[in-house]
Amino acid sequence: MDADRYDNMAELLDEQVGYYRAVAAEYEDHLLPFPGGAELSAAIEEFRPTGSVLELACGPGTWTPQLIRHATDVTAVDASPEMLAIASARLGEEGVRFMAADLFQWQPDRRYDVVFFGFWLSHVPPDHFESFWSLVANCLKPDGRVLFVDDWYRTAAELIEGERSSTIRRRLADGTAYRIVKVPHRPEDLERALDRIGWRIEVHSTAGPFFWGAGSRASN
């Protein structure tokens, strides 16, 4: 990546963090009005994220309660202190270690049985896809497992750089605009992309624009 492109990407990722810090208080007002959420919850229950679990981009703790039900302990990481404050107030700290960190810079201090991320992978730029999955590998024990849930939905109004671009614009309730990354992964293409970099993950569609994936490194 050349210097100008790096600077532009760093600026975009900073703006994305800024959006999630600003949207924290109204986050649930922006949830997608589509069916399929219950299928994602069912997928987590079927997966049973047992042992020590790492949740990347935990946001306001939407999925953390389901993880806690199965896990021995949960480490929940997010770049937004505002999101972490909501999650901590909602869940308390028993069994959960909250950490504020930029996931594009952060490295784990231990390894986990399970890594989970909800509605985060689509916010990882294509140029960071492999390095993000390298981070996931570094977070896992040798026999560790991965589970994620996400969506591919983008509105026409958000596509400020066209359908081929992963950069979109989102607005707060007051109209303030932010650029963020939103990659519209399709399950079959995502499964192939993960296979090419050494992961064996089955990616499943649900009702609406949602999908989920579960698996492990190919060497496992």
N, C-alpha and C positions, 0 to 999 in steps of 0.2 A: 504494500500500500504506500503510495507516494505521500510526501509531507502534507500537501494541500488536502488530499483526500482524508488523511488521518486527522487533520485539524477539523475538517468538516464533520467527520464521524464523531469525534470527541465532543464537539459542540452539540450535535444532535442527541447524543446519549446524555449529556448534561441536561438538555432541555426535557428529555424523557423523564429523568429523575425529578426535575422541577414540576412536571405535570402530575406525577403520582404523589408528590408532596402536597401540591395544591388541591388535588381532587380527593384527598383522603376523607375529608369531612362529608363529602357528598357521593362517595364511591358507589354506594349501593343504589343510588338514584340512576346510575348509568348501566346497570346490569342489563344484559341482552334479553329482550322479551320473546324468547323462543323456547320450545320444548327441548328436552334432552338433558337438563341438569340432573334429573333423578337418575339417569343412566350413568352419569359420571360418578355420582355418589355410590351407586351400586357397584361400579367397577372398582372403587377404592375398597369397599367391603369385601369383594371377592378376592382382591389382591392380598389383603391383610398385611399392612405394612408393620411387621413386628420387629422387635429389637430396637436398636438405636436408629432414629430416623432424622434425616436432614431435610428441612423444607426450604427450598430456595424461592426467593421473592414471595414471602408469605402474605404480603399485603395486610389487610385488617384481620387476618385470622379466619378467613372463610372456611378453609379446609382443615385447619389445624385440629379442631375438635375430633374429626374422624380419625386423624392420625394418632391422637393421644389415646383413643380407645383401644388401639392395638399395640402401640409402641411402649417400650420400656422408658424411653426418654425421647424428647424432640428438641432439636436445635432449629430455630426459625430465623432466617436471615432476610433482611430487606434493606434497600437503600434509603427508604423514607422513614425518618424517625416518627413522623406523624402517623403513618400506617402502623408502625410497631407499638405506638402508644395506644391505639385503638385495640390492637390485638391483645396487648397485655391487660388492658382494662376489661376486655371481654372474657379472657381466659384465666387470668391470674398467672402466676409464674411456677406453680407446682407442676413439675414434670416437663417444663418448657424453658429453654434457654434462648432468649431473644438477643439478636446481634444486628447492629446497624452496619452495613457494608455495601460497597459497590461491587456487584457480582462480576464485573469485568476486570476488577483488580484484586479481589479477595482470594485467599487460599485457605483451605481448611486446616485446623489444628489437630484433627483426628480423622478417623475413617468411620464410616457408617454402614449399617446393614441395608438401609434403604435411602435413596434420594428421591424426593418428590418435588414437583413444581407444578403449580396450577396457574394456567393462563399467563405463562412467562415465555415459553419457547418462541412464540410468535413475535415477541419483542426483542429477540436476539437477531442482530443484523446478519445477513447472509455471510459477510466477510468474517464474522465472529462465530459462525456455526461450529466449525471444527474445534476451535479453542475452547468454546463453552463445553463441548462434550469431553474434551480433555480434562477440564475442571471436574466434571461429573465423575470421570474415571478416578481422578485423584481423591475424590471424596468417599469412594466406595471401598469396603473390604473386598478381598479377592472373590468372594462368592456373593457380593452385594447385588441388589436389584434396583431397578429404576421404574418409576411410575410417573406419568404426567397426564394432565388434562388441559384442553385448550380449545380455541375456535379459530376459524378462518374468515370471520365476518368483517367486512369493511364497507362503509356506505359510499355512494357516489360523491357526496359532498366532502368526504375525507381524502379523496384521491387527488391531492393537490399537484402531484407530479405524474399522474397517469397510473393505469392499472399495473404496469410493469415495475413500478417503483415500490420499494418497501417502506418509504417514508410517507406518512399520512399526517393529517391535522385533526386534533381533537380539541373540543372546547369545553370549558367549565360552564356551569349554569349561568354565570354572569357574562358569558360570551368571550372570556379570555381564551386565546388560542395558543396551542403548543404543538410543535412537531414531535412525533414519536415514531418508533419503528413498529410496523405491523406486517409480518410476513404471512401471506395467506396459504399456509401449508395445506396440501391435500394429502390425506392419509397414505395413499399408495406411493406417492412420490417421496414423502417423508420416510416411509419404511425403507425404500430403496437407498435414499441418501444416508441413512443410518447404517445400513448394511455395508455400504462402501467404506465407511470409516471404522468398521469393526464392532458394530453393535448388532445384537439379535433382538429386535424389538418389534412386536406386532402392534400395529396402529389400527384402531377401530373407529368407524364412524358411528354417530348416534343420530337421534332426531335433531333437526335444526342444524346449525353450522358447527356443532361441537364434535370433538374427537378425543380419544385417549389412547395412550400407548404404554406398554409394559414389557419388560424384558431385562436383559443383562448384557455384559460384554461378550463378544463372540467366543472368547477363550474359556468362558465359564462352562 
